[in-house]
């Protein structure tokens, strides 16, 4: 079958928004072209042990070697990166006399690569660049180029402006945000996600979904982000259950990669209380970020319902609700549809079911309030509000 005979979802398409995006099955074969375009002389491949074990890293190595691109490898990124990952990656970058970075993996590897990228030209500590304290003003436009290759459809870090790490001097998941952290290219190949287990497909996919929902509901005016977020919500609602049931479905896997891209593009508008709580739940209780978002999201939507009923009604429609009923009823339907989606994906409905301890909830609320994400929540949040939401989800 010739490329132009393929359905649109299975063709390779190049877009710029503003990251150059190479999307489609087999897209990794175009990595050398992007390396050349960016003038990378000797990139460092940043990844993790799980990606290596799954054989995905070898595929990237083979593509680079076939094109005679010299490279070094740092493959010890932790599931939830810390400053240690950035420091060790920086040491590998300097040992190899590298120029440029190829980030391969889920959100953790992509985030860690961005922090390595930052430290190549910026002094530590990473907490200096904390978005919650206005640290973005210290990030300058002198970073080496970075190409991001996601192996999950979730965080959208491949087109995002942030790197996230748990830092000892903040005691929380810390967001480091700057447009200068945008990857110069994203290679989005759905074939790399085919082997992702169902539970990780669900958790990462619901992270993308939460990005879209929270961005759409966030305060502020950004109709472009709103349109992108609504399209992402539609894609997740129709394709995540399919990818969960059949991981080899390339249509669903491609749709989810697009939804992840859209979520990260849209949340330049802002996020909300759900992400603030999720950023606290991971370091304190060890809950996977996407899973934390999925469990907390219905409670946050309920908290916000009175402030954004019209937008919640639009979320219900985007998820397939065609009933011609009142806006306030549709808003409630949106929350129920999210609960039903999570149940279909076998997400535990309560924080207590994933190991969160009730005595930790006040500390979780405290750290969530220190997180900048809640500042764009459509309804103003106090620390007490965040605690009440966490208790509701517990």
N, C-alpha and C positions, 0 to 999 in steps of 0.2 A: 504494500500500500504506500503510495506517495504521500509526502507530508501534507500537500494541499487537499488530499482526500480524507485526512483525519478529521474527526470532530474537533471543534475549536478548543475544547477542554484538554485535548491531548496533543495540541501543537505547542511548539516552543515559541513564546512571545516575549519580546523585549519592550520594557516600559521604563519610564523615568518619572519618579514621583517622590522626592527628588533623587532617591537612590536608583541606580540602574538595576533593573530586575530582569533576570533571565529565568523564565518559568516554563516548566513542562517536563514530562518524562524524558530522561536522558540529558537534562540540562547541564549536569556536571561535566559533560564533555566540552563545554564551552568555558570552563574555568581558565585554561591557559590563555585564551583570548582576552579575558578580563585582567589576568595578571599582566599581560603585555600592554594592554591599554593603560593601565595604571603605573607602568614603569617599575613594577616590583622586580628587583634583581635577585633577591634571595629571601622569600617569605618564611615566616614561622607559622606552622600549622598548630593551632591551639585547639585541643579536644580533650576527651576524657576516656577513662578505661572502658566504659560501657560501649562507647562508639567504636573503639578499637576492637573489643571482643565481638561485636556484631558484624565485623568485617566491613563496615562503612568507611572507616579511615583508609583501609587498604585500597578501596576503590579510588579515593582521592589521590593517594600516593601514586597509584598506577597511572592516572591521568596526567599528573605532573611530570612523572618520569618519562612517559611517552613523548611529552613535549619538550624534554630536556630542560625542565625548570628545576634548578637546585633549591632545596628547602631543608629546614630543620623542623623538629617536632617537639612540642610540649603537650603531653597527654595525661596529665595528672590533675585536671580540674575536678574539684569536689562537686557532689550534687547540689550543694548550696555554697557558692564560692565565698571566700573570705579574702582578707588582705594578703594572706599567705599565698593563695593562688596567683594573685597579681604579682607578688614579689618573685615567686619562683618562675613564673612565665617571663617576667622581665629579665631575670638572670639567663634564661635560655635564649632569649632574643639577643642579648648582648654577647653571649658565648658564641653564637652562630654568626655574629656580625650581620644580622638580618636586616632586611629592608622590606617592610610591609608585613601584614598578618592575614592569614586565612583561618577564619574561625569556623569550626565544624562541630555541630552537636545541637543539643537543646538550648534552652535559655541560659542555663548555667555556663556552658562553654562559651556561648556568644557574649554573655555579659563579662565573663572573666577576660576574654580577648580584648574587649573594649577598655578594660581597666589596665591591662598590659599596655595597650596602645597609648593610653593617657600618660602612664608613668614613663614611657620612653622619652618624653619631652617635658614632663611636669614633675615637680618635687613632691615627695610624700609629706604627710600622710594622706590617704584617700579621703578621710573625713573632712579635709579642707574643702573638698568639692561637693559636699553634701547639699543636695537641692533644697532640703528643708531649711537650711541656714543661708541660702543665697550663694552657695558655693560655685554656681555656674559662672559667676563673674570672673573666676580665676582660670577658667578653661580657655585656652588660646587656640587659634587656628594654625597649629604647627604640628599636627599629628601625622604619623605615617599612614598610608592607605590601608584599609581593611576590607576584605571580602568576606561576607557571611554566608555560610551554607547550613541552613537548618535541617535537622533530622527529626524534628517534631513540628506539628502545626499548632502552635500555642502562643508563646510569648510575643512573637512578631519582632523579636529583638533584631532580626536581620534588616528591618527598615526603621527601627526605633532609635531615639536620640538619648537613650539612657543605658547605663550599666548598673546592675544591682549587686550588692555584696553585703554580707553581715560583717560589721566592723566592731572590733573590741572597744574602741573609744566612743562609739555611739550606743552599743549594746542592742542594735536592731538592724533589720534589713535596711540598708541605706541606698537611696536612689541618687546616682550621680548623673546629672542631666545637662546636655549641651547639644546644640545642632552640629557641633564639630565632631561629635561621636557617631554621627550617622555613617554607616558603612558606605563605601563608595560603590559597592556592587553587592547584590544578593543573588545567589544561585539557588533557586527554589525547585528542587527536583522531587516530585512526589514519590518516586521509586525509593527514595531513602527512608520514607516513612512506612513502607509496606510491612515491615517486620515489627513495628511498634505494638506491644501487647495491648489488648483491649482496655485494660484499666488505665494505662498511660495515654492511650488514644483519647479516652474519655476525659481524663483530668486536664491534659494539655489543651484539648479542644474546648473545654469549658472555660479555660483561662482566656482563650481568644474570644469566646462568647461574652465573657464578663467585660473584657476591654471594650467591645462594641456597645454593650448595654450601658456601661458606666459613662463612656464617652458621649453617647447620645443623650443621656440624662443630665450630664454635667452642666454646671452654670456656664454662662457665656454664649457668645454668638459665633458660630462657625458652621455655616450651612454646608460647606464642602465636607467637613468632618462628619456632620450629621448624616449626609447622604451615604458616605462610605460606611458608617456604622450600621445603618439600616440594611444595606446590602450584605454586610457581614453577618448580621443576625439571621437574615433569610438563608444564607448559605449554611450556617451551622445547624439551623433547625432542620434543613432538608438532608444534610450530608453527614453530620456527625453520627447519628444512629446507624447509617449505612456503613461508615468506616469502622464503627465499633463492632458490628456484626461480621463484616467481611473486610479484613484489612487489605486485601488484594485489589479492591475496587479502586482503580485509578481515577475514575471520575470523582468519587467521593473524596479521595485523598487530595486531588488537585483542588477541589472546591474548598477543602479545609485549609490548604496552604494559602489560598486567596483570602479566606476569612481571617487567618492569622495576620497576613500583611495588612488587611483593612483595619483590624483592631488596633494594631500599633500605629498605623497612620492616623486613625481617628483620635487616639487618646492624646495627641498633641493639644486637643481642646481641654483635656483634664480627665480625671478619674473620679473616685468617690470613696465613701466609707468602707465599701467592700474591700477594696485594695488596701486601705489603711489597716484594716483588721487582718487581712491575709499576710501583709508584710510583717505583722507582729506574731502571727500564729506559727509561722515557719521556724524562726529562731527559738521561740519559747517552748513550743509544743512539738516541733518536728513534723508538722503537717505539710505535705507537698503543696506548693503554692497554688496550683490549679485546683486541687481538691479543696483547699481552704476557701478559695473564691466560690466554688460551686456550692459548698455547704452554707456559706454566709449570705450569698446573693439574695435568696428569697426574703430573708429577714430585712436586709437593707432596702430592697424594693418596697416592702411593706412600710418601713419607716419613711420612705420618700413619697409614698403614694399620694398623699394630699397635696404635695408641692408640684408634682409633675404628672397629674392624671392623664392629660392629653398625650403626653409623650409615651407614657406606659401603654395607653391604648394603641398607639402606633406600633409599639413593640409587639403587642398581641397580634396585630394584623400581619406584621412581618413574619411572625412565627406560624401563620396560616389560619388565624381566626377570621372567618368570613361572616360572622354573625352581625347583623345590623342592629346593634343595641347601644345603650347609652355609654358615653365616654367613661364614666366612673365604673361601670360594670366591666367594660373592656380592660380597664386598668387592673382590676382584680383578676381577670382572665389571664393577663400577662404573667402575673405572679404564679398562678396555678399551672400555666404552661411550662414555666421554668422548672417548677417542682416536678412535673410529669417527665420533662426531658431528663432531669437528673435521676429520677427513679428508673427510667428506661435504660440509662447508662450505668445502673447499679451503684450510684453514688450514695453513701450513707447519709441519711437526712440530718444527723445531729453531730455536733462537735464531740460529744462524749464518746461516740462510737469510733472515733479515730484517735483516741488516746489523750484528748485535751482534758485537763484536770480543772474542776470547778474553782479550786483555790487560786488558779493561775489567771482567771478571767480579769481581775482588777489590774494586774500587771500588763496583760494583753491590751486592755483598753488604754492604759497609760502610754504604752509604746505606740499604739495606733494613733493616739492624739498627737504624738510627736512627729508622726509621718505626714508629709505634705499632701498626700492623696486626698484626704478628707476635705481639704480647703476648697475644692471645686465640687463637692457634693451639692446636689440641688437644694437640700435642706441643711441648714447650719447644724453642725455637730459639736456638742461638748464632750468632754471625757465621759461624763455620766451617760450621755446618749449612746456612745460607743459601747460602754459596759452593758447597757440595756439591750442593745442589738446582739452583743455576744451571748448574753444570757438567753435571749430569745432563740438563738441558734443552737444553744447548748443542749 
